[in-house]
Amino acid sequence: MNEQTEKAVHPMKNLIIGLSLFVFCSAPFSMADKTNLVLFKNVKVFNGTEDRLLDQDVLVSGNLISEIGKDLAAGNGARVIDGNGMTLMPGLIDSHVHFNLAMDGGRPAMEASRWDYMAVMGAAAAHKSMAR
């Protein structure tokens, strides 16, 4: 390839690489919006700010709540789940756990153990809990 041809091909090569990366990186996000729609109908919503439950529908797109309201319409391909009046809450986590108490023998066994053994047993209990 001569120098003039090489100079002409170089910008085009960069453009093709850039567009390929854009398409490759954006595809999962555009697909998530269309294929992972879930509409929860007939649920009581705990929004964390009011002291009562609200009768609402909740539309989830991918892993994000996209809309909350009454009588929401399911989008194309949305999975519809009838909540039968049950409560729907945003993610709730157990933020204070003593995994080391899961050792055989409970607290007495923990107190009689070495710290490094308790750490290993706690890590194993945490792994088992998260894998459920």
CORGI-V685738 format. One record per backbone hydrogen bond with DSSP energy under -0.5 kcal/mol. NH is the residue of the N-H (numbers start at 1). CO is the residue of the C=O. If there is no record, write none. Layout:
BEGIN
{{NH,CO} {NH,CO}}
END
This chain:
BEGIN
{{6,2} {7,3} {8,4} {9,5} {10,6} {11,7} {12,8} {13,9} {14,10} {15,11} {16,12} {17,13} {18,14} {19,15} {20,16} {21,17} {22,18} {23,19} {24,20} {25,21} {26,22} {27,23} {28,24} {30,26} {31,27} {32,28} {33,29} {34,30} {35,31} {36,32} {38,60} {39,79} {40,38} {40,58} {41,39} {41,81} {43,56} {44,86} {45,43} {45,54} {46,44} {46,88} {47,45} {54,45} {56,43} {56,54} {57,69} {58,40} {59,67} {60,38} {60,58} {61,64} {62,36} {62,60} {63,61} {64,61} {66,59} {66,64} {67,59} {69,57} {78,75} {79,37} {81,39} {81,79} {83,41} {83,81} {85,42} {86,83} {88,44} {90,46} {95,93} {99,97} {101,98} {102,99} {103,100} {106,103} {108,105} {109,105} {110,106} {111,107} {112,108} {113,109} {113,110} {118,114} {119,115} {120,116} {121,117} {122,118} {123,119} {124,120} {125,121} {126,122} {127,123} {128,124} {129,125} {130,126} {131,127} {132,129}}
END
